[in-house]
Amino acid sequence: MRFSVNIPNFGDFADPRTVASLAVTAEQAGWDALFVWDHVVHAKSRRRSFGDPWMLLTAAAMTTTRLKLGTLVTPVARRRPHQLARQVATLDVLSGGRVIFGAGLGGPIEDEYGSFGEPTDPVEIAQRLDEGLELLARYWSGEQVTHHGRHYRAEDVALLPPTVQRPRPPVWIAGFWPNRRPMRRAAHWDGAVPLFGPGSHGRAPDAGQVRELAGFLGEQRGEGGPFEIVVGGVSPAEPSRARDLLGPLQEAGATWWDERQLIDGPDIDRLPAVLRRVEQGPPSV
């Protein structure tokens, strides 16, 4: 099992210098990755400062050498795939091939899509996500791309340089379990980042739920290659308690533990609590 730190791109973490400093601490403490949310207003009724996730990750890349870096998750449907492809490839080049790309539908839909005149139909958003993901993979190759799709077009273009990672960076797909559609989508890529119900971010899932999901993904993938299942929550730093929490999740099929603050807690976007946990190092399994 590998271990990541998860932070929003608002509040204290809207400042690239804060994220860069946290990344250094995480790398020195033995964490494997740093993941940043990708929101523009989140819940717009709460006025907060936001940082662009790719700028935040760029700052982190320039202060670290080993830490994997990525978004959990980018709503592909509210971005232009060719521009997003350049951002990801540029970070992959800068970091020496350390990018993990997390993608999903994103939300809240009315606030993050509707506020800017973007489509709010979940079916169309899902279509744009699937078509956009396929386009991103082709753009990252550096090869010529011509595409006439339902939502996107490209005419004989090659986006250079390609990503350092070949054939592309790992792509992880988020969604709510037990909804089958997002996890069926994830099975076609490199990893699944499930949530187990509204408000579950920051709360560790039940091992039985993870086992059920792992079985479903295995059925969908057949004899596919390596695949990641990412679960998370608030873990205890004390080794025996951490093993009691994470051991059953690992046995059920989880391959990553993503350290997260409670979605409805007071510390979700505050540095002090996150920094204290990061300094203690990843949990012991």
Buried (B, 14 or more C-beta within 10 A) or exposed (E): BBBBBBBBBBBBBBBBEBBBBBBBBBBBBEBBBBBBBBBBBBEEEEEBEBBBBBBBBBBBBEBBEEBBBBBBBBBBBBBEBBEBBBBBBBBBBBBEEBBBBBBBBBBBBEBBBEBEEBBEEEEBBBBBBBBBBBBBBBBBBBEEBEBEBEBBEBEEBEBEEBBBBEEBBBBBBBBBBEEEEBBBBBBBBBBBBBBBEEEBBBBBBEBEBBBBBBEBBBEBEEEEEEBBBBBBBBBBBEEEEBBEBBBBBBEBBBBBBBBBBBBEBEBBBBBEBBBEBBEEBBBBB
